[in-house]
Amino acid sequence: MGKINEDMKTLLGSTIWVLGTADANGIPNAVPIHYAKVLNDSQLMLVNNFMKKTVANIEVNPQVTVSAWKDSTGYQFKGLAKIETAGANFDTALEMVKGKMTPQGAIIIDVDSIYLTTPGPNAGDKVE
C-alpha cells in the first residue's frame, strides 16, 4: 500500500489533479479535478461533478491513476476507485462544492502505489 506523506499532502492541497481511467477495452480517459482532498495516508477523495465517462469507466475497471504536480515536483497515485453517493464522504463532497454545483458522488481511491513524476533520473521510480 502506498503511503501519502506530508510533502505529498501539501502538494495535493495546492494544485489541480488529473484523474486517469480506462474503459473495458482499455481506452483511456483523463479529466482535471478541482474539488478533491486527501482523506488519510492511503485514500484520496474526488468530487464527481458530471463525470459520465469517468464513472462508466470506474464501474467496469476500478483501476485508476491520479497525477498531481506543482512547479517541477510531481507524483502519480495508483489504486482502486469506488463511487459513493451517500454517507460521510458524500456529505463532505456536498460541503466542498456548496453553492457552486451539486455533486453526483464522491470517488474514493484506495492508493496502492505512488510514483515520482518529478523530472530527473528518479522519474518513474516507485516511492516507498
Secondary structure as UniProt FT lines:
FT   HELIX           6..12
FT   TURN            13..14
FT   STRAND          17..22
FT   TURN            24..25
FT   STRAND          28..33
FT   STRAND          36..40
FT   TURN            41..42
FT   STRAND          43..48
FT   HELIX           52..60
FT   STRAND          63..70
FT   TURN            71..72
FT   STRAND          73..84
FT   HELIX           88..96
FT   TURN            97..100
FT   STRAND          105..116
FT   TURN            121..124
//
